[in-house]
Amino acid sequence: MRLFEELAVLLLGGRAASEAVGLAPVDLVVIETDGTIEQADSLKAAYDGAPGTGLDVWRHGFAEAAAHPAFRARQRGLAGLGPVCAGCPLARVCGGGLYAHRWAGDGFGHPSVYCADLDRLIRHIAGRLRAGVAGLVGS
Protein backbone atom coordinates (compact mmCIF):
# COMPACT_ATOMS: atom_id res chain seq x y z
CA MET A 1 0.00 0.00 0.00
CA ARG A 2 2.83 2.42 0.80
CA LEU A 3 4.11 2.32 -2.78
CA PHE A 4 0.65 3.16 -4.16
CA GLU A 5 0.27 6.03 -1.70
CA GLU A 6 3.75 7.38 -2.42
CA LEU A 7 3.16 7.33 -6.17
CA ALA A 8 -0.20 9.09 -5.81
CA VAL A 9 1.38 11.77 -3.59
CA LEU A 10 4.16 12.33 -6.13
CA LEU A 11 1.71 12.46 -9.06
CA LEU A 12 -0.25 15.12 -7.18
CA GLY A 13 2.89 17.21 -6.70
CA GLY A 14 3.81 16.14 -3.17
CA ARG A 15 6.99 14.69 -1.74
CA ALA A 16 7.48 11.01 -0.99
CA ALA A 17 8.26 9.88 2.53
CA SER A 18 10.00 6.72 1.31
CA GLU A 19 13.33 6.14 -0.40
CA ALA A 20 11.72 3.76 -2.90
CA VAL A 21 10.38 6.42 -5.29
CA GLY A 22 10.72 10.12 -6.01
CA LEU A 23 13.80 12.32 -6.11
CA ALA A 24 13.98 13.51 -2.50
CA PRO A 25 17.42 13.08 -0.92
CA VAL A 26 17.76 9.98 1.23
CA ASP A 27 18.27 11.05 4.82
CA LEU A 28 18.77 7.84 6.74
CA VAL A 29 21.64 5.83 8.09
CA VAL A 30 21.68 2.39 9.64
CA ILE A 31 23.60 1.66 12.81
CA GLU A 32 24.38 -2.05 12.93
CA THR A 33 24.57 -3.87 16.26
CA ASP A 34 28.38 -3.75 16.10
CA GLY A 35 28.30 0.07 15.77
CA THR A 36 29.10 0.29 12.07
CA ILE A 37 27.39 3.06 10.15
CA GLU A 38 25.85 1.81 6.94
CA GLN A 39 23.51 2.87 4.19
CA ALA A 40 19.96 1.51 3.89
CA ASP A 41 19.49 -2.21 4.46
CA SER A 42 17.82 -2.50 1.05
CA LEU A 43 21.29 -2.22 -0.51
CA LYS A 44 22.16 -5.66 0.88
CA ALA A 45 20.17 -7.02 -2.08
CA ALA A 46 22.51 -5.33 -4.60
CA TYR A 47 25.79 -7.08 -3.74
CA ASP A 48 27.77 -8.24 -0.72
CA GLY A 49 28.97 -5.22 1.23
CA ALA A 50 26.96 -2.66 -0.76
CA PRO A 51 25.67 -0.71 2.28
CA GLY A 52 29.12 -0.57 3.91
CA THR A 53 30.85 2.74 4.53
CA GLY A 54 33.87 1.88 6.68
CA LEU A 55 32.48 4.19 9.38
CA ASP A 56 31.46 3.42 12.94
CA VAL A 57 29.87 5.32 15.84
CA TRP A 58 33.05 5.27 17.97
CA ARG A 59 35.35 7.04 15.51
CA HIS A 60 32.96 8.90 13.21
CA GLY A 61 30.09 11.34 13.55
CA PHE A 62 26.95 11.60 11.51
CA ALA A 63 28.36 14.64 9.72
CA GLU A 64 31.13 12.40 8.40
CA ALA A 65 28.55 9.85 7.32
CA ALA A 66 26.58 12.55 5.50
CA ALA A 67 29.76 13.59 3.67
CA HIS A 68 30.61 10.01 2.65
CA PRO A 69 30.53 9.58 -1.17
CA ALA A 70 28.04 6.72 -0.95
CA PHE A 71 25.55 8.88 0.95
CA ARG A 72 26.27 11.93 -1.24
CA ALA A 73 25.46 9.89 -4.35
CA ARG A 74 21.91 9.49 -3.07
CA GLN A 75 21.43 13.21 -2.49
CA ARG A 76 21.70 14.35 -6.11
CA GLY A 77 18.08 13.97 -7.23
CA LEU A 78 17.64 13.99 -11.01
CA ALA A 79 21.36 14.61 -11.52
CA GLY A 80 22.08 11.34 -9.70
CA LEU A 81 20.15 9.24 -12.20
CA GLY A 82 21.66 7.50 -15.19
CA PRO A 83 20.95 8.90 -18.66
CA VAL A 84 18.02 6.58 -19.41
CA CYS A 85 16.19 7.55 -16.21
CA ALA A 86 17.13 11.23 -16.32
CA GLY A 87 15.52 11.50 -19.76
CA CYS A 88 12.33 9.68 -18.80
CA PRO A 89 9.13 11.71 -18.39
CA LEU A 90 8.30 9.71 -15.24
CA ALA A 91 11.64 10.37 -13.50
CA ARG A 92 10.14 12.94 -11.10
CA VAL A 93 7.73 10.30 -9.84
CA CYS A 94 9.65 7.03 -9.90
CA GLY A 95 13.04 8.63 -9.16
CA GLY A 96 14.69 5.72 -10.90
CA GLY A 97 13.11 3.28 -8.47
CA LEU A 98 14.71 1.90 -5.33
CA TYR A 99 18.46 2.52 -5.44
CA ALA A 100 19.30 -1.14 -4.77
CA HIS A 101 17.23 -2.18 -7.78
CA ARG A 102 19.45 -0.07 -10.10
CA TRP A 103 22.66 -2.03 -9.51
CA ALA A 104 23.92 -3.72 -12.68
CA GLY A 105 27.47 -4.84 -11.87
CA ASP A 106 29.18 -1.54 -12.66
CA GLY A 107 27.20 0.91 -10.56
CA PHE A 108 23.77 2.25 -9.76
CA GLY A 109 23.35 4.40 -12.89
CA HIS A 110 20.90 2.01 -14.52
CA PRO A 111 17.11 1.83 -14.69
CA SER A 112 15.45 -0.23 -11.97
CA VAL A 113 14.99 -3.90 -12.72
CA TYR A 114 11.33 -3.02 -12.18
CA CYS A 115 11.35 -0.09 -14.65
CA ALA A 116 8.63 -1.50 -16.94
CA ASP A 117 6.45 -2.37 -13.95
CA LEU A 118 6.90 1.08 -12.39
CA ASP A 119 6.06 2.71 -15.72
CA ARG A 120 2.84 0.73 -16.03
CA LEU A 121 1.85 1.27 -12.39
CA ILE A 122 2.54 5.02 -12.43
CA ARG A 123 0.61 5.52 -15.67
CA HIS A 124 -2.30 3.47 -14.28
CA ILE A 125 -2.44 5.45 -11.03
CA ALA A 126 -2.16 8.72 -12.97
CA GLY A 127 -5.09 7.67 -15.16
CA ARG A 128 -7.20 6.77 -12.14
CA LEU A 129 -6.38 10.08 -10.47
CA ARG A 130 -7.32 11.98 -13.65
CA ALA A 131 -10.58 10.08 -13.91
CA GLY A 132 -11.37 10.73 -10.26
CA VAL A 133 -10.69 14.44 -10.56
CA ALA A 134 -12.69 14.65 -13.80
CA GLY A 135 -15.58 12.92 -12.01
CA LEU A 136 -15.44 15.50 -9.22
CA VAL A 137 -15.32 18.42 -11.64
CA GLY A 138 -18.15 17.01 -13.75
CA SER A 139 -20.47 16.55 -10.75
C-alpha positions as CSV (number, residue, x, y, z in Angstrom):
1,M,0.0,0.0,0.0
2,R,2.8,2.4,0.8
3,L,4.1,2.3,-2.8
4,F,0.6,3.2,-4.2
5,E,0.3,6.0,-1.7
6,E,3.7,7.4,-2.4
7,L,3.2,7.3,-6.2
8,A,-0.2,9.1,-5.8
9,V,1.4,11.8,-3.6
10,L,4.2,12.3,-6.1
11,L,1.7,12.5,-9.1
12,L,-0.3,15.1,-7.2
13,G,2.9,17.2,-6.7
14,G,3.8,16.1,-3.2
15,R,7.0,14.7,-1.7
16,A,7.5,11.0,-1.0
17,A,8.3,9.9,2.5
18,S,10.0,6.7,1.3
19,E,13.3,6.1,-0.4
20,A,11.7,3.8,-2.9
21,V,10.4,6.4,-5.3
22,G,10.7,10.1,-6.0
23,L,13.8,12.3,-6.1
24,A,14.0,13.5,-2.5
25,P,17.4,13.1,-0.9
26,V,17.8,10.0,1.2
27,D,18.3,11.0,4.8
28,L,18.8,7.8,6.7
29,V,21.6,5.8,8.1
30,V,21.7,2.4,9.6
31,I,23.6,1.7,12.8
32,E,24.4,-2.0,12.9
33,T,24.6,-3.9,16.3
34,D,28.4,-3.7,16.1
35,G,28.3,0.1,15.8
36,T,29.1,0.3,12.1
37,I,27.4,3.1,10.1
38,E,25.8,1.8,6.9
39,Q,23.5,2.9,4.2
40,A,20.0,1.5,3.9
41,D,19.5,-2.2,4.5
42,S,17.8,-2.5,1.1
43,L,21.3,-2.2,-0.5
44,K,22.2,-5.7,0.9
45,A,20.2,-7.0,-2.1
46,A,22.5,-5.3,-4.6
47,Y,25.8,-7.1,-3.7
48,D,27.8,-8.2,-0.7
49,G,29.0,-5.2,1.2
50,A,27.0,-2.7,-0.8
51,P,25.7,-0.7,2.3
52,G,29.1,-0.6,3.9
53,T,30.8,2.7,4.5
54,G,33.9,1.9,6.7
55,L,32.5,4.2,9.4
56,D,31.5,3.4,12.9
57,V,29.9,5.3,15.8
58,W,33.0,5.3,18.0
59,R,35.3,7.0,15.5
60,H,33.0,8.9,13.2
61,G,30.1,11.3,13.6
62,F,26.9,11.6,11.5
63,A,28.4,14.6,9.7
64,E,31.1,12.4,8.4
65,A,28.5,9.9,7.3
66,A,26.6,12.6,5.5
67,A,29.8,13.6,3.7
68,H,30.6,10.0,2.6
69,P,30.5,9.6,-1.2
70,A,28.0,6.7,-1.0
71,F,25.6,8.9,1.0
72,R,26.3,11.9,-1.2
73,A,25.5,9.9,-4.4
74,R,21.9,9.5,-3.1
75,Q,21.4,13.2,-2.5
76,R,21.7,14.3,-6.1
77,G,18.1,14.0,-7.2
78,L,17.6,14.0,-11.0
79,A,21.4,14.6,-11.5
80,G,22.1,11.3,-9.7
81,L,20.2,9.2,-12.2
82,G,21.7,7.5,-15.2
83,P,20.9,8.9,-18.7
84,V,18.0,6.6,-19.4
85,C,16.2,7.6,-16.2
86,A,17.1,11.2,-16.3
87,G,15.5,11.5,-19.8
88,C,12.3,9.7,-18.8
89,P,9.1,11.7,-18.4
90,L,8.3,9.7,-15.2
91,A,11.6,10.4,-13.5
92,R,10.1,12.9,-11.1
93,V,7.7,10.3,-9.8
94,C,9.7,7.0,-9.9
95,G,13.0,8.6,-9.2
96,G,14.7,5.7,-10.9
97,G,13.1,3.3,-8.5
98,L,14.7,1.9,-5.3
99,Y,18.5,2.5,-5.4
100,A,19.3,-1.1,-4.8
101,H,17.2,-2.2,-7.8
102,R,19.4,-0.1,-10.1
103,W,22.7,-2.0,-9.5
104,A,23.9,-3.7,-12.7
105,G,27.5,-4.8,-11.9
106,D,29.2,-1.5,-12.7
107,G,27.2,0.9,-10.6
108,F,23.8,2.3,-9.8
109,G,23.3,4.4,-12.9
110,H,20.9,2.0,-14.5
111,P,17.1,1.8,-14.7
112,S,15.5,-0.2,-12.0
113,V,15.0,-3.9,-12.7
114,Y,11.3,-3.0,-12.2
115,C,11.3,-0.1,-14.6
116,A,8.6,-1.5,-16.9
117,D,6.5,-2.4,-13.9
118,L,6.9,1.1,-12.4
119,D,6.1,2.7,-15.7
120,R,2.8,0.7,-16.0
121,L,1.9,1.3,-12.4
122,I,2.5,5.0,-12.4
123,R,0.6,5.5,-15.7
124,H,-2.3,3.5,-14.3
125,I,-2.4,5.5,-11.0
126,A,-2.2,8.7,-13.0
127,G,-5.1,7.7,-15.2
128,R,-7.2,6.8,-12.1
129,L,-6.4,10.1,-10.5
130,R,-7.3,12.0,-13.7
131,A,-10.6,10.1,-13.9
132,G,-11.4,10.7,-10.3
133,V,-10.7,14.4,-10.6
134,A,-12.7,14.7,-13.8
135,G,-15.6,12.9,-12.0
136,L,-15.4,15.5,-9.2
137,V,-15.3,18.4,-11.6
138,G,-18.1,17.0,-13.8
139,S,-20.5,16.6,-10.7
